[in-house]
Amino acid sequence: MSSTAVSIHDTRSLQGMASTFQSASTGLFGFTALEITSRHNGVYAFTMARPSKRMQTALSVHRELLVLFSAYGDQQHRTVVVAKELIAEKEGRLEASVAVIVHKDKDGNDKLKKWGRDAGVAILPIYVNECPANSEGMERLLSDELFSHDPFDVTGPVSDDENFYGRRNEAQDLARKLQLGQIHACFGIRKIGKTSLLNRVIGHVKLHHDCYSVMLDCSRDDVWSMSAAQLMSALAAAVESSMGASGPYFTVGHSSSSDSLPIAASKLQLALNSASRPVIVFIDEVDYITPASPTQVSWSGEFNAFWRNFRAIYQECCRGDRKFSILISGVSSRWFSVESIDGIENAALSFVPEEYLNPLARDASIAMIRKLARAAGLTFNDQTAGMIASACSNMPFWIRKACSYMHRYIDIGERPLTPDEARVGELLSAFVLSEGASIAQLAVRHLFRVYAELEEPCLRYLLETNPGIEHSYANVLEKYGIVSIGPHRSITGTMMREGLRVYLEERTSGSFQPAEPKANIVSGRDDQGLGQWAEELALINRTRNMLEKKLRQVVLNIVRADVMTNKRKETAKARLLSGLPSSEHAKYENLSADQLIEKFTWKQLTELIGKDWALFQTMFADKRQFVQHAEIINERFDAHAKDFDEADFALYRRSIKWMDDRIASV
């Protein structure tokens, strides 16, 4: 404890909180003596709780837990900092990733859990005024708090130690090579982890290497909208800034320079020549400044000129013994492998190596699944974890999405749980059908947009057993993780296969959707985040459509059963027609009941259920909840350019799950 004086009032308040918690935890934990500590201008109490065998199993922990008491009515981030410090000071005695915090802030639970996630610790917060009265309630509360958080749900790039799996050595090796004046590339299908790897390399370079780093994110509006000359000027300015007071890391911004391309290239050359350390330029989302750019047509003509000058600058640095390195990340390698563009020799050919970020190794996939799952109270063995990895083609983002789906559909009350192969297989099938196929479809559609030559051979692998694909295309598809390695290549994983099937169905039916959402759909979002929102929108659209099909069939079956049971004179078709406006009856009079139900919109289906509530009450139980969830699902903000955010997605998913669970109970 520090020398800061601790008042009697502080001590008594903290002791009272400890007494309340320990009384409610009788039989669950054994406690060490309460200690008072003053840190970061605050006063706290703590004890170490030794869990009983029952609690070790319930919480999936093996060491003692830190229990921290904070008597402040407004919790601050420092509370989590104190918890982390105390855990570290006990040098392995305490669980490093779990801590209990008992507090007096009525709004503190959400804050503490969020700060804990940011710090890599699962905080189990207990508002002391709502502390359970007995050990049964305490056990249930702690288990629910620990297992309710979804450890798989990561939406953006990850590079921290808690979430970065399978590529640590690769990142360190790249960082070392980039000190030597080399050029490397990181091509791969979307969401395979390119930006995560790039961020990890940048972080390693900042910590362990003495160099200047410049980041060029081509997905930014102010970057891809520039001309080749302006981009070269912006790069020159960024290199100069990295060597100044702002350095040694700097991000390329917009330039409105009117310099010609040769003059801008000369400025970049001068900046590199004046560098006293190696200079590394990181280029992310390079597809935005290629001839296949989804946003700027002018790059079809400027691509070659830019890379011709960039190549000359690099070669001059080599001759002058200047260490200048480049790391390029993007989806399509095509524009760095074709011999000519519009009849002119491609300046980027053989300048940028055709290097790919492959899916995770199977062992790394299994390790990631098993470690993350433990935090959710789920234990996968090598066999079940391998099933998930295989179905998801060892794509880390896809694996996370599959496990997140399982987390949502396995009740918290069942945990800790070791799902058997049958249950994992059932959940995997449901995931691929409802969400996975859409995620994979979006990825391959984007690939075909920027690398159109891969579409035909890829679909042939889907449709033919031995398609006889040209060796060069087969190798590229293998490197993207779409087809398996070996002499008898085939589509990797159920999710990839179903994604390609959905893509083919859309292409055949002519119902293509845009691969990226329109910018005005997402309120307050920049282009950098649109890819993630596109995935969420695709999932919402597909899940809602599937749910609507299920509901149509259930409504039809229940109406038919009621007509037969009550032996009414009216037919099932007549009952269905009564749910539609009378003005539409004549239009549908020649349709059968099976054909008619397909004409019902979501709103009409739910209104029909509301009118005949007695028929559906057993299935949906609470009419108020049914109406509420049905209205949320009918919102369709993705189709009407309405504002929405993460909270809207969470609410939508909850309503989908509620409705799906009720339909599945039939």
QUIPERA-V278709 format. One line per field, one symbol per residue. burial: 1 if it has 24 or more other ideal C-beta (glycine too) atoms within 12 Angstrom, else 0. A space follows every 50 residues. Layout:
burial->???
//
This chain:
burial->00000100011011101101110110011010011110100111111111 10001001111011111111110010011111111110000001111111 11111001101110111011111111110011001001111111111111 11110011100011111101100110111011111111111111111111 11111100101111111111011111111111111111111110001111 11101010101001101110111010111111111111111111110010 01111111111111001000011111111111111111001000011110 11011111110101111111111111111100011111111111111111 11111111110100111010000100111111111111111111111111 10111011111100000010001101111111110000111111111111 11110100000010111000110010111111111111111111111101 11011101110000000000011011101100000001000010011011 11011111100100110011000001001101111111000001000110 0110111111011000
//
